Amino acid sequence: MRKLLTTSVLVLFLGTLFAFAGQHVFQTGKLTNATTQDTMKKGTSHRNVIFTVQIGDIAYTLKGGNVSPKAKDYTKGLIVGDPVQASVEGEHVILRRPDGKDMKTSILKRERVAAK
């Protein structure tokens, strides 16, 4: 009986742990800049979107995924100057797009912004 109770508690704990492992904790920030960066790798041209997002007193320069050179909306609906939901997770920031989907970006630079 004791072994069954211990196993049940362990399964419940691990189930709860894994259920919340994929959830992000979002903060409201401000998208202050969005541009593209062209690079050449092994003779192939790549274009990435570069975002700058301010969360509190920290400005994050972020590298998004590859975008097509023909893309008309490389920011995926995000508008410079608007608030954005962002979750800082180690070396990545997850941005919530206006369509509700999440976009994983890599942090290129962190910079403290002086208070005004």
C-alpha positions in Angstrom: 0.0 0.0 0.0 2.8 2.4 0.9 4.6 1.7 -2.4 1.4 2.4 -4.3 0.9 5.7 -2.5 4.5 6.7 -3.2 4.2 5.8 -6.8 0.9 7.7 -7.2 2.4 10.9 -5.6 5.5 10.6 -7.9 3.4 10.2 -11.0 1.1 13.2 -10.0 4.2 15.4 -9.3 5.9 14.5 -12.6 2.7 15.0 -14.5 2.2 18.5 -13.0 5.8 19.3 -13.7 5.6 18.4 -17.4 2.2 20.0 -17.8 3.6 23.4 -16.9 7.1 23.0 -18.5 5.9 24.2 -21.9 4.2 27.4 -20.6 5.8 30.8 -21.0 5.6 33.7 -18.6 4.9 36.8 -20.7 5.6 40.4 -19.9 4.5 43.4 -21.7 7.3 45.2 -23.6 7.5 47.6 -26.5 8.7 46.8 -30.0 11.1 49.7 -30.8 12.6 48.5 -34.1 12.3 45.9 -36.7 14.6 45.4 -39.7 16.2 42.7 -41.8 19.8 41.4 -42.0 21.2 39.7 -45.1 24.0 37.2 -44.6 25.8 34.7 -46.9 26.4 31.1 -45.8 28.1 28.7 -48.1 27.2 30.7 -51.1 23.5 31.0 -50.2 21.9 34.3 -49.2 19.8 34.3 -46.1 17.6 37.1 -44.7 16.7 37.3 -41.0 14.4 39.7 -39.2 16.1 41.7 -36.4 13.8 43.0 -33.6 14.5 45.4 -30.8 12.2 45.0 -27.8 12.3 46.9 -24.6 11.1 45.1 -21.5 11.4 47.3 -18.4 14.8 49.0 -18.4 16.4 46.4 -20.7 16.4 46.6 -24.5 16.9 43.2 -26.3 18.2 43.0 -29.8 16.7 39.7 -31.2 17.3 37.6 -34.3 14.2 35.9 -35.7 14.0 33.1 -38.2 14.7 33.2 -41.9 12.3 35.3 -44.0 11.8 35.2 -47.7 13.3 38.2 -49.7 9.9 38.5 -51.3 8.0 38.6 -47.9 5.9 41.7 -47.6 5.3 41.4 -43.8 8.6 40.1 -42.4 7.5 41.2 -38.9 4.6 38.8 -38.9 2.1 41.5 -38.0 4.1 43.1 -35.2 4.2 46.9 -35.5 7.1 49.1 -34.3 5.9 51.3 -31.4 3.2 48.9 -30.3 3.2 46.8 -27.1 4.3 43.2 -27.5 4.0 40.2 -25.2 7.5 38.7 -24.6 8.9 35.9 -22.5 12.6 36.0 -21.7 13.9 32.4 -21.5 17.7 32.1 -21.2 19.3 33.1 -24.5 15.9 33.3 -26.2 12.8 35.6 -26.2 9.4 34.3 -27.2 7.3 37.0 -28.9 3.6 36.6 -29.1 2.4 37.6 -32.6 -1.0 39.4 -33.1 -2.4 36.1 -34.5 -1.7 34.5 -31.2 1.2 32.3 -32.4 4.5 32.4 -30.6 7.8 33.3 -32.4 11.1 32.1 -30.9 14.0 34.6 -31.3 17.6 34.5 -30.2 19.1 37.3 -28.1 22.0 39.1 -29.8 22.4 41.9 -27.3 21.1 43.1 -24.0 21.4 46.8 -23.2 20.2 48.7 -20.1 18.1 51.7 -21.1 18.5 54.9 -19.0 15.4 56.0 -17.2 13.8 59.2 -18.5 
